[in-house]
Amino acid sequence: MPELPEVEALRGFLEERLTGRAVARALPVAVSVLKTYDPPLGALEGRTFTGVARYGKFLGMELGTKPAEPAEAAEPAEPPRSTGRGGAGGGLWLVVHLARAGWLQWKDSFPAAPPRPGKGPLALRVELAEGGGFDLTEAGTQKRLAVYVVRDPAGIPGVARLGPDPLADSFTREEFAGLLRGQRHRIKGLLRDQSVISGIGNAYSDEILHAAKMSPFKVADELTEDEISGLYAALLATLTAAVERARGLSAAELKAGKRMGLRVHGRAGEPCPVCGDTVRSVSFRDSSLEYCPTCQTGGKPLADRRMSRLLK
């Protein structure tokens, strides 16, 4: 699943290539990805991209007002009020959540014939007036890719519930400590909770906890002040380094770039790059976590299959 670093890299990649360019056609290939119907997808056509933003793991592409027809342009009209970036003005937003298996593929050109709906991974195509554009694709059978056309991203429930962005200047150690206070949840799950902290998923929560030398089963409210400080530092360092690694990579290179930078996630059975112990895994119904026993749990393996305590 693309997480904060990859979505941030996609934001920069798209901002460089989309800003100032107009939409020629927006073609839904898998209608199920569209989670809104008003405004319709076709309302994007003729509008120009003005910027790209990130909201946690959501990618938001801002488009300006559609140029008026000549007859309309002659009519006197009160200019729309500016509401600032992300607000509800005369423009629209194309907002995407790539979910677990979604991805964006940049194209320098497209075939003249429109794509046909079918069983392939293609879900939506956006063609630019000057040629090229991008495809949104989703592999696998669990279709969770979500596309929204809205006047204000804050109206999307998933965006509205997001917690603070961990890379924002305002995200201090004190704010982080306040988010953990009173939380009787395991720290691994809390880091992944988008309503607590936005943008962190399964992979980077493993990486952050490994860097902090902390068990994923630790209860958040039981962390000491020193442990909170260490976790906060590990969180910032891990995400900042991942963003820097991803910066400048093309959309096609980001997946491989993410895998290369991971120390424990997805590396069960391999040696820990810090201590040499074997990286272990705990499996759940639809996911798994990876950790190093020596670095994180005092050498003790964690119980697998939903057990919530260390093996004795």
Buried (B, 14 or more C-beta within 10 A) or exposed (E): BBBBBBBBBBBBBBBEBBBEBBBBBBBBBBEEBBBBEEEEBEBBBBBBBBBBBBBBBBBBBBBBBBEEEEEEEEEEEEEEEEEEEBEBBBBBBBBBBBBBBBBBBBBEEBEEEEBEEEEEBBBBBBBBBEEBBBBBBBEEEEBBBBBBBBBBBBBBEBBEEBBBBBBEEEBEBEBBBEBBEEBEBBBBBBBBBBEBBBBBBBBBBBBBBBBBBBBBBBBBEEBEEEBBBBBBBBBBBBBEBBBEBBEEBEBEEBEEBBEEBBBBBBBBEEEBEBEEBBBBBBEEEEEBBBBBBBBBBEEEEBBEEEEEEBEE
